[in-house]
Amino acid sequence: MRQFYPDHQGQLARLAKIEGQLGGVRRMIEERRYCIDILSQIKAVVGALKQVELGVLETHMHHCVKDAVEAGDAAELEAKVAELVKVLGRIE
């Protein structure tokens, strides 16, 4: 079994931007801004988080799942597939 996990550094810049967007949503709510404007910003945050999610999933496929395939470890590969099915079942 892999003792270390892949680097997700590429997602940190996106997460920093999302943190800023969330602060903006909070300020909009505090300032009692128009509901549709707030909802639009929330949709933008959700979209940005989905991009982070896809990036992490892609990294997982290219590293963790690929390593299990290349190792020829059927049990490890089955575990990776089961993990993916479980987590993808929770993704909307």
Residue frames as qw, qx, qy, qz and C-alpha x, y, z in Angstrom:
[[0.000, 0.888, 0.459, 0.000, 0.00, 0.00, 0.00],
 [0.356, 0.647, -0.026, 0.674, 1.21, 3.51, -0.84],
 [0.527, -0.433, -0.449, 0.577, 2.80, 5.24, 2.15],
 [0.086, -0.389, -0.044, 0.916, 2.45, 8.79, 0.81],
 [0.407, 0.703, 0.570, -0.123, -0.14, 10.66, -1.17],
 [0.485, 0.462, 0.314, 0.673, 0.10, 12.84, -4.27],
 [0.194, -0.255, -0.143, 0.936, 0.65, 16.57, -4.17],
 [0.145, 0.754, 0.627, 0.130, -2.43, 18.76, -4.57],
 [0.305, -0.386, -0.033, 0.870, -0.49, 22.04, -4.60],
 [0.055, 0.204, 0.530, 0.821, -2.24, 23.09, -7.79],
 [0.281, -0.655, -0.659, -0.242, -5.52, 23.31, -5.92],
 [0.398, -0.468, -0.408, 0.675, -4.26, 25.70, -3.25],
 [0.047, -0.055, 0.172, 0.983, -4.56, 28.81, -5.43],
 [0.351, -0.388, -0.622, -0.583, -8.13, 27.87, -6.28],
 [0.499, -0.545, -0.639, 0.212, -8.93, 27.31, -2.62],
 [0.281, -0.296, -0.202, 0.890, -7.47, 30.71, -1.71],
 [0.155, -0.137, -0.375, -0.903, -9.72, 32.32, -4.32],
 [0.471, -0.467, -0.699, -0.268, -12.71, 30.40, -2.97],
 [0.423, -0.447, -0.524, 0.589, -11.92, 31.62, 0.55],
 [0.063, -0.145, 0.041, 0.987, -12.03, 35.18, -0.79],
 [0.332, -0.271, -0.586, -0.688, -15.31, 34.51, -2.55],
 [0.481, -0.494, -0.717, 0.101, -16.81, 33.12, 0.66],
 [0.272, -0.361, -0.318, 0.833, -15.76, 36.26, 2.49],
 [0.125, -0.028, -0.316, -0.940, -17.50, 38.26, -0.21],
 [0.439, -0.413, -0.711, -0.362, -20.69, 36.23, 0.22],
 [0.427, -0.475, -0.599, 0.483, -20.54, 36.81, 3.98],
 [0.113, -0.238, -0.068, 0.962, -20.16, 40.56, 3.44],
 [0.257, -0.205, -0.541, -0.774, -23.05, 40.58, 0.97],
 [0.476, -0.507, -0.717, -0.061, -25.27, 38.90, 3.54],
 [0.370, -0.433, -0.414, 0.710, -24.12, 41.25, 6.30],
 [0.006, -0.174, 0.142, 0.974, -24.84, 44.21, 4.01],
 [0.470, 0.468, 0.628, -0.406, -28.28, 42.78, 3.23],
 [0.094, 0.340, -0.563, -0.747, -27.60, 42.74, -0.51],
 [0.725, 0.214, -0.162, -0.634, -30.12, 41.57, -3.09],
 [0.820, -0.148, 0.528, -0.166, -30.90, 37.85, -2.76],
 [0.862, 0.498, 0.090, 0.036, -30.25, 37.01, -6.40],
 [0.290, 0.816, -0.454, 0.211, -26.82, 38.67, -6.26],
 [0.473, -0.522, 0.666, -0.247, -25.96, 36.57, -3.20],
 [0.895, 0.125, 0.409, -0.127, -27.23, 33.40, -4.87],
 [0.685, 0.705, -0.171, 0.065, -25.15, 34.15, -7.96],
 [0.042, 0.741, -0.624, 0.245, -22.02, 34.42, -5.84],
 [0.700, -0.271, 0.614, -0.245, -22.87, 31.21, -4.00],
 [0.901, 0.397, 0.163, -0.056, -23.23, 29.42, -7.36],
 [0.443, 0.781, -0.410, 0.160, -19.80, 30.75, -8.34],
 [0.325, -0.583, 0.692, -0.277, -18.30, 29.35, -5.12],
 [0.853, 0.019, 0.482, -0.198, -19.96, 25.97, -5.67],
 [0.787, 0.613, -0.068, 0.012, -18.66, 25.90, -9.26],
 [0.177, 0.771, -0.569, 0.223, -15.15, 26.72, -8.09],
 [0.566, -0.389, 0.675, -0.270, -15.30, 23.97, -5.45],
 [0.915, 0.277, 0.261, -0.132, -16.42, 21.50, -8.12],
 [0.579, 0.731, -0.343, 0.114, -13.30, 22.40, -10.11],
 [0.183, -0.620, 0.707, -0.289, -11.14, 21.67, -7.05],
 [0.806, -0.064, 0.513, -0.287, -13.04, 18.41, -6.60],
 [0.862, 0.505, 0.004, -0.044, -12.38, 17.40, -10.21],
 [0.302, 0.768, -0.530, 0.196, -8.70, 18.30, -9.87],
 [0.430, -0.455, 0.719, -0.303, -8.31, 16.14, -6.78],
 [0.886, 0.171, 0.371, -0.222, -10.20, 13.30, -8.47],
 [0.711, 0.665, -0.229, 0.019, -7.99, 13.53, -11.55],
 [0.033, 0.686, -0.680, 0.256, -4.85, 13.45, -9.39],
 [0.685, -0.228, 0.616, -0.315, -6.22, 10.43, -7.52],
 [0.902, 0.379, 0.157, -0.136, -6.85, 8.59, -10.78],
 [0.576, 0.726, -0.347, 0.144, -3.41, 9.43, -12.22],
 [0.048, 0.598, -0.704, 0.380, -1.52, 8.50, -9.07],
 [0.510, -0.245, 0.690, -0.452, -3.28, 6.35, -6.50],
 [0.875, 0.265, 0.270, -0.301, -5.37, 4.23, -8.87],
 [0.636, 0.663, -0.394, -0.025, -2.58, 4.05, -11.46],
 [0.057, -0.572, 0.774, -0.266, -0.14, 2.86, -8.79],
 [0.699, -0.068, 0.615, -0.358, -2.52, 0.05, -7.77],
 [0.850, 0.490, 0.014, -0.193, -2.86, -1.03, -11.41],
 [0.453, 0.708, -0.532, 0.106, 0.89, -0.92, -12.04],
 [0.296, -0.479, 0.760, -0.326, 1.61, -2.84, -8.83],
 [0.527, 0.033, -0.793, -0.305, -0.63, -5.65, -10.05],
 [0.030, 0.050, 0.810, -0.584, -2.26, -5.75, -6.62],
 [0.260, -0.406, -0.717, -0.504, -5.83, -6.88, -7.33],
 [0.377, -0.617, -0.628, 0.288, -6.98, -6.33, -3.74],
 [0.228, -0.426, -0.091, 0.871, -5.57, -2.81, -3.66],
 [0.072, -0.080, -0.516, -0.850, -7.14, -1.99, -7.03],
 [0.321, -0.526, -0.755, -0.223, -10.50, -3.33, -5.84],
 [0.337, -0.594, -0.456, 0.571, -10.22, -1.16, -2.72],
 [0.114, -0.248, 0.166, 0.948, -9.48, 1.93, -4.85],
 [0.198, -0.278, -0.670, -0.660, -12.46, 1.21, -7.11],
 [0.366, -0.595, -0.710, 0.088, -14.72, 0.72, -4.08],
 [0.270, -0.480, -0.241, 0.799, -13.52, 4.03, -2.61],
 [0.012, 0.056, -0.385, -0.921, -14.24, 5.82, -5.87],
 [0.286, -0.435, -0.748, -0.412, -17.71, 4.32, -6.20],
 [0.364, -0.604, -0.599, 0.380, -18.49, 5.32, -2.60],
 [0.192, -0.462, -0.081, 0.862, -17.29, 8.91, -2.93],
 [0.069, -0.044, -0.534, -0.842, -18.76, 9.44, -6.40],
 [0.252, -0.528, -0.797, -0.150, -22.09, 8.29, -5.03],
 [0.270, -0.680, -0.420, 0.537, -21.98, 11.29, -2.69],
 [0.162, -0.221, 0.255, 0.927, -21.09, 13.79, -5.42],
 [0.404, 0.662, 0.518, -0.361, -24.07, 15.68, -6.76]]
